[in-house]
Amino acid sequence: MAANGAKGLSVYEAIHRRRMAWKFEDRPVPASTIDTMLDAAIWAPNHRLTEPWRFFVLDQDSPVRRVAAEMARQTVLDRGGDERRADAGRDKILDAPCLMYVYCVPGQDEAATRENYAAVCCAIQNMALAGVSEGVAVTWETGGITRAEGIPELLGADPAWDLVTILFIGYPDEHPLSRRTPVTQFVQWHKREDPAVVS
Ligand SMILES: Cc1cc2nc3c(=O)[nH]c(=O)nc-3n(C[C@H](O)[C@H](O)[C@H](O)COP(=O)(O)O)c2cc1C
């Protein structure tokens, strides 16, 4: 991915170029770039316009980030992890140039909650595709460190909200290869010209 982005890409190019990355250049992503990506996020489809997404953006050197990192470290220890794993969990939180906690507001019932969760995932993908345009990678983290105790209170999130993921956001310093199975493996297409189905 070009370091200074690739504005003017087609939707298809952005979809295919988007890659998650775990190593980032040591430079911040400007707030204006994050704002642009968030604006793309909120144009995701959402049933009944519930706008169920909530975003918490943590600058790299913010005090909140440092506390969140210590909470992640403690969580690993509390769950039986050793010091090495705990430090690795803390460093993951500290190292990303921009860190974002993304929550979903539950709906009135289970079906609405599922719809809201789907909408938040669409929003994150919009953000990731906008990131391609900006030369920025957006990487999901849903492991144990995302469920550190005290995080909602630290951020000011409603405890009733569901944490969907943490996002690591930055200019990638690696370009991982990826792969997908050909789509024909996953599609059953009932064609117009098929013989009539006899009931
Ligand atoms: C819902 C979801 C959760 C994920 N959780 C993690 C995670 O906890 N840790 C991690 O390293 N990658 C995580 N990933 C990243 C995926 O493993 C990633 O999509 C995969 O490496 C393929 O990368 P690509 O989409 O760039 O091809 C997650 C992705 C998704 C969509």
The ligand as a Tripos MOL2 file, in Angstrom:
@<TRIPOS>MOLECULE
LIG
   31    33     1     0     0
SMALL
NO_CHARGES

@<TRIPOS>ATOM
      1 C1        -14.0730  -10.3890   13.4330 C.3       1 LIG1
      2 C2        -12.5780  -10.4210   13.2860 C.ar      1 LIG1
      3 C3        -11.7920  -10.6460   14.3970 C.ar      1 LIG1
      4 C4        -10.3980  -10.6740   14.2990 C.ar      1 LIG1
      5 N1         -9.6350  -10.8510   15.4170 N.ar      1 LIG1
      6 C5         -8.2960  -10.8600   15.3130 C.ar      1 LIG1
      7 C6         -7.4810  -11.0120   16.4750 C.ar      1 LIG1
      8 O1         -7.9630  -11.0880   17.6010 O.2       1 LIG1
      9 N2         -6.1430  -11.0670   16.3020 N.ar      1 LIG1
     10 C7         -5.5720  -10.9600   15.0640 C.ar      1 LIG1
     11 O2         -4.3400  -11.0240   14.9650 O.2       1 LIG1
     12 N3         -6.3160  -10.7950   13.9420 N.ar      1 LIG1
     13 C8         -7.6560  -10.7470   14.0440 C.ar      1 LIG1
     14 N4         -8.4220  -10.5670   12.9190 N.ar      1 LIG1
     15 C9         -7.7370  -10.4010   11.6480 C.3       1 LIG1
     16 C10        -7.9650  -11.5900   10.7320 C.3       1 LIG1
     17 O3         -7.2580  -12.6770   11.2320 O.3       1 LIG1
     18 C11        -7.5500  -11.1580    9.3310 C.3       1 LIG1
     19 O4         -8.7060  -10.8560    8.6490 O.3       1 LIG1
     20 C12        -6.8110  -12.2080    8.5860 C.3       1 LIG1
     21 O5         -5.5110  -12.1560    9.0690 O.3       1 LIG1
     22 C13        -6.8380  -11.9860    7.0770 C.3       1 LIG1
     23 O6         -6.2730  -10.7320    6.7870 O.3       1 LIG1
     24 P1         -6.7690   -9.9060    5.5000 P.3       1 LIG1
     25 O7         -8.2010   -9.5650    5.7660 O.co2     1 LIG1
     26 O8         -5.8500   -8.7150    5.4240 O.co2     1 LIG1
     27 O9         -6.6340  -10.8030    4.3130 O.co2     1 LIG1
     28 C14        -9.7970  -10.5070   13.0190 C.ar      1 LIG1
     29 C15       -10.6110  -10.2610   11.9060 C.ar      1 LIG1
     30 C16       -11.9830  -10.2050   12.0300 C.ar      1 LIG1
     31 C17       -12.8330   -9.9060   10.8110 C.3       1 LIG1
@<TRIPOS>BOND
     1     1     2 1
     2     2     3 ar
     3     2    30 ar
     4     3     4 ar
     5     4     5 ar
     6     4    28 ar
     7     5     6 ar
     8     6     7 ar
     9     6    13 1
    10     7     8 2
    11     7     9 ar
    12     9    10 ar
    13    10    11 2
    14    10    12 ar
    15    12    13 ar
    16    13    14 ar
    17    14    15 1
    18    14    28 ar
    19    15    16 1
    20    16    17 1
    21    16    18 1
    22    18    19 1
    23    18    20 1
    24    20    21 1
    25    20    22 1
    26    22    23 1
    27    23    24 1
    28    24    25 2
    29    24    26 1
    30    24    27 1
    31    28    29 ar
    32    29    30 ar
    33    30    31 1
@<TRIPOS>SUBSTRUCTURE
     1 LIG1         1 GROUP 0 **** ****
